[in-house]
Amino acid sequence: MKNFLFSFLLLFTFQRTLEAQHQIGIETGPSFSNMNIQGDADLLGTPQTFTGVRTGLSYQYNLNHLFSIQSGLYYNMTGFKIIRGIDIDLFNIPVPANVRAVTRLHFLELPLLLRAEFGNDQVTAFIHAGPQISYAMDGDLLLRTRLLVDFNLGNYDINMSNSNFRQYEMGGVVGAGLNAKLNDRFYFKAGVDYMHGLTDLTKEPVINLSTTRYSVNTNIGLSYRF
């Protein structure tokens, strides 16, 4: 009897392993990000949304017909813009001008999400949520001014590895989308995610400043199931 139960359990486990399916793919799309700045934020001004790009490789392990574990490795160019307006008198004529500072931050992102999927064999809708760890590789600051015409004031590198920044970031992700079956192996995906960072990216000792980033990431992709 014990041998029978052991054999049945072994066969059941082996069958479940065979049923488990993996899915790898590539995704890309625009990202819309900004920075939540607290403390002496008046020194910087009000940040505005920056449009970047997010692209990378996805991986999905199907637990059963409903739930799966989703991960991947993505590059995400996020950032924010600050625009300050100034008025200049030119030959006693008021001329509006502004200075625009665009901060771009280049991140590698590694999410770990629980995904639930609903639908039929051809088209499914999904939702997913979970934590994400990110690494800030580099950054740059682009300065522009507009006085009748646009002027480039220069590009400046932001060294994210110095002591004023935190390169590792913890965050949370929620999202939803659609998955369409192209054939027995290939699937097309379209979705949108919201990411909110939980780590203060600055370690500035002089001024009282706290910065956390957030972004809305849209994506389309193609995946292969095996």
MOCORZI-V938272 format. One line per field, one symbol per residue. phi: phi as a letter, one per 20 degrees, with the letter a starting at -180 (. if undefined). A space follows every 50 residues. Layout:
BEGIN
phi: ???
END
This chain:
BEGIN
phi: .fffffffffffffffffffcdbcaccbrfdccbcedcnefffdoefdfd dcbcbrddccdefbfddbdcbqccdcedracccdecdcedlmdfdfbbdd ddedcdddccecdeddccqdfeccdccbarebdccefabbcddccccmce ceepdcfdefeefecdeecdbcccabrccdeebfddcdccbbcddcfddf fdcfeedebcccebbdddbcacccdb
END
